[in-house]
Amino acid sequence: MATPGKGGAARFAAALFVLLNLAVAIAGKSYYDVLQVPKGASEDQIKRSYRKLALKYHPDKNPDNEEANKRFAEINNAYEVLTDQEKKKIYDRYGEEGLKQFQGGRGSGGGMNIQDIFSSFFGGGGGGMEEEEQQILKGDEVIVELDASLEDLYMGGSLKVWREKNVIKPAPGKRRCNCRNEVYHRQIGPGMYQQMTEQVCDQCPNVKFVREGEFLTVDIEKGMKDGQEVLFFEEGEPKIDGEPGDLKFRIRTALHSHFKREGNDLHATVTISLLQALVGFEKTIKHLDNHLVEIGTKGITKPKEIRKFKGEGMPLYQSNKKGDLYVTFEVLFPKTLTADQKAKLKDVLV
């Protein structure tokens, strides 16, 4: 069999590169999204987020919950890749499909067992999980109500938000830290001992809180509903000798001049003349993405009549489906009529 020349090999490599990058473009939720960390997250950040999520979705805490078990598997798979420098480098460049081809080429199996990953991190079984959960000291969670425009909720978009928070900085001097209760026994008589508890602390470098601010970019996904939250991991209030809390932006639909949202549906009110109501009319309304919706009719339109336009509502979150648009028609009656106009109307309508 003839072997390809250098030119053929180069073309093959280029084609493979394009296919792999295409796979990245069409892939679903990234491993970084699964672990709720930014793409440039440090290994320490990845580990802290994994610990939090693994404790939350562990099967022992979610019996008979298939969705939680699925999330737990996704979290462990993402953690295995993002903490392996070789796999992470391939994933960052070529995505999940490229990683599969790399593992297939090496003839490797599916990697570590999920429970092995969890046990290696927490050092044991469920008891270790409970102890670890109790030991985590976290700062306060911060929840911010964020008004998102209907346009952003319809098409997707992003908002720049100024965020100020306390940041821990070094300060002169020492402070008490890592305080714990230690038990000792004191002899109070012949053969008699009393158990005593004493608080013992270490000496740590002193710290202070400094107020700092920065702009955060909050991504608004198509179809998000009121009450949904966008998480910024460890961007909440700091905790001395602990981990920062999380920052959550809670979505709230902003008022719109033409449309009102109710769930996945949109509602609009259109005013037409009495003549249009009687003889029909041609009319369009401009949608949130500027496409035109034909709402005219050749028939009679009654005052307060509501018509449904299927598939012209809000997109469903993480779905290709859409709700419906409901248009209420207000009929504008003339304020006065002349005697001649009244006579002509009687001839037509009686």
N, C-alpha and C positions, 0 to 999 in steps of 0.2 A: 504494500500500500504506500502511495506517495505521501510524504510528510509536507505540511504547509511550510512555505518560505517565511522569511521574517516579516514581509508585508502582510501575508495572510494571518500570521499570529498577532500582529499589531491590530489588524482590523477586528479580529475575534475579541481581543482584549478590550478594544474601544466599544464594541457592541455589548459586551458583558457589562462594562461600566455603565452604559446608558440604561440597560435593563435593570441593573441593580438600583440605580438612582430613581428610575421610574417606580420601582417597588417601594422605595422610601416615600415617594410622593403620594402613592395611593394607600399606604399602610394606615391602619387604624390608630388607636391610642398608643402613644409611644411609651417606652419603659420609664422615661422621665415623668410622664403624666401619671402613670400607674403609681409611682412612688411619691408623686406630688412634690417634685423638686424641679428647679430650672435646669436647663441643659448643662450649664456650667457649674453645677453643684459639686462641692468637694466630697471626698469619700466620707468624711466625718458627717456632713449633712445627709448624705445618702443613708448612712448607718442609723442616724437618729430618726430619720423619717421611716425607715424600714421597721425599726423597733416599735415605733408608735402604731404603725398600720398592722404589723404582724400580731401585736397584742390585741388590737381591736377586732380583727377578722379571724382569729384563731378558732379552729373547729370546736375546741373545748368550750369556748364562750358563745358559740353559735350553733348549738346542736340542731340538726335537721334543717339547716338553712343553706340551700344549695348555692344561692347567690353569694353568701359570705365565703363558702368553701371555694367558689370560683375565684373570688377576689384574693383569697389567701394564696391560691396557686399562682395567680398572676403576679402578686407582690413578691413571692419567693423567686419566681423565674426572672423578674426584672432585677431583683437584688443580685442574683447569681451572675448575671451578665455585667451589670454596671460596677461590680466590685472586682471583676476579673479584667485586668488591664488589656490583655490581648483581645478578649471578646468585646470589651467596651470600644476599643479602637475600631474594630471591624463594624460594630453596630452603628457607631457615630458616622461612619463614612458610607456604609452600604445598606443600613437598616436591617430589619429582622430577616428578610429574605436572604440577604448576603450572609448573615450569620448562620442561617440554616445550611447554605451551600458550603460554607467553611467547615462546619461541623460534620456535614455529610462527606466532604472530601477527606477529612481525617478519620472517617469511619467511627466517630465517637457516638456514644449513646446520648441520652437526654440530659446528661449532666448529673448534678447531685440530687439526691432524693429531697423532697420538700421538707420532711421532718428533720433530715440531717442538717439542712441549712438553718432551720430554726433552732435546733439543739446546739449547733456549733456557735450560734450567736448568743443564745441565752444560757448555754452551759447546762442543759438538762431538760427535764420534762415540764409538766404543768406547774409544779411547785416553784420552779425557777421563774416561770412566766409571771406568777402572782407576786413574787418577791420583787422582780424587776419593775412591775407596774407600780408597786407601792413606793419604790425608791425614787421614781422620777419626780423631781420637783420642777414644776413649770410655772412660768409667768402667766398673767391673766390673758385670757382670750379677748380679742378686740373685734367687735362686730360693727360694721359701718353700713348704713342704709345708702344704697347707690341708685339714683334715678337714671334709668336707661331709656333712650328714645325708642319709639316704636320702629323707626327706621333701622336702628342697630339691632333690635330684637328680631326684625324681619329678615335682614340681610346678613347680620353679623357685623361686628365692628369692635372698636376698642376705645377706651377712655383713659385719659391721663389724669391721675388723681394725686394731689399733693398730700403726703403723709408725714406727720411729725411724730416722733416717738422718743422715749428715753433710751439712751445708749450707755452701757457700762464702760467707764474709762478708769485708768489707774489714778490713784490719789496717794498723797503722802501718808506715811504711817502704817500701822498694822491693825488688824481687826480679828475678832473671834470668829472662827469658822469650823465647819464639820463637827458641830457639837453633837454629842451623844451621851446617853445615860450609861454609866458603868456601875456594875453591882460589886460590892465587897462586903465582907463579914467582919463585924466588930465584936470582940469578946466583952460581955457585960457581967460575967461571973464565972465561977469554976464550971467548966463544961457547958457554958451557955453562950450562944452567939446570936447576934442580931444582924439580919440582912439589911444593908443600907444601899441607897442609890445616890450617886453623885454625878452631876453633869460635868463632862470633860470636853474642852474645846481645843482646837489647834489655833495657831497664829498664822494668818494669811495676809498677803499684801492688801492694803486698803483700796477701795474702789469708790467711785462716785457716779451719779447719774448726770449725763449731759444731754440736753435736748437737741436733736438733729432732725433734718427733714430731707426728703427726696421725692421725686415724681415716680409713681408706680403706674405701669400700664396694665389696665384691667381689660381682659378679653371678654367681649360679650358674644356668646354663641347664639346662632339662630334658634329661635323657638324657646329660649329660656323663659321661665315663668316667675311670677312674683314669689319671693321666698327662697329661690335657688341661690346658692352661695358660691362665690369664687374664692378659693383658698390660697393664701400666701403663707407658706409654711415658715414658722418661727419669725414672723414679722410683727407679732403682737408685743405685749409688754415683757421686758427682760426680767429674769429672776437671778439674783445673786446666788452663786453656787448651784445653779440649776440651768434649765433650758428656757429660752423665750417661749411665750405662748404664740398662738397662731393669730393671723389677721384674716378676717372673713368679710368680703363685700357681699351684702345681701341685696339681690336684685329687686328693684321696684319699678314698675312701668310708669314712665312720665306721661303726663297728660298730653294729648295731641289735639291739634286744631280741627281735624276732619274725621279721625277715626277713634273709636273706643274699643278696647280689647276686653273680651269676656272669654277666658280660657284660651282655646285655640281659634276662636271665631273673632271676626271684626264686625263692628256695627258702624254705619254711617247714615246720615240724614241728608236727603236731597230735596230741594224745593222746586216744584214745577208750577206752571201757570194753569189756570182752569181750562184754557183751550187745550194745552198739552194733555191734561188729565182726561179730556173727553175724546180727543181725536188721535192720540198717540204722539210719540216724539222720538227723536234720535238724540242720544246723549251719552257721553263718556265721563268717567271720573278717573283722576290720576291716582294710581296706587302708590304705596310706600317706596317702591323702587322705580317709580315714574312710568311703569307700563300702564296702558289705558284699558279700562274695563268698560265694555259696552253694557249700559243699563237701560237702553231705550226699549220701547214696546209699541206695537201697533194697536193694542187694545186700550180699554178704559182703565184708568188708575184711580182707585178710591183714596180719599184722604186717610192718612195713617197706614196705608197698605205697606206691607213688608214683603220684599222679594229676596229670595236666597240665590246667591251666585256661588255655586259649588267650587271648592278648591281655590277660592280667592281670599281665604283667611290667613291666619298665621301659620308658619311652618311648625310642625311638631318637633320637639327637641330630639336631636340625633335621629331624625327620620326624614324620608323623602315625601312624606304625606303632608297635607295642609288642611286646615280647617276651612270654614265657609265665611263668605261675606254676606251680611244682611243689610239691605238698604231700606230705610223707611222713607216713604214719599210724603212730603207735606205739600198740600195743594194751596196755592196762593189765589184767593178769591179777590175779585175787583172790589174796591171800596164803594163805588157807586155805579149805577147804570142809567143811561138816558132812556126816555120813553120809547124812542125808536129801537134801541137795543133790546129793551124788554119785550117789545112786540115781536121782533125777529126771533128771539129765543122761544117765545110761546109758540110761534109757527113751527119751529124745528122740534121742540121737545114735547109738545102736547100731543 
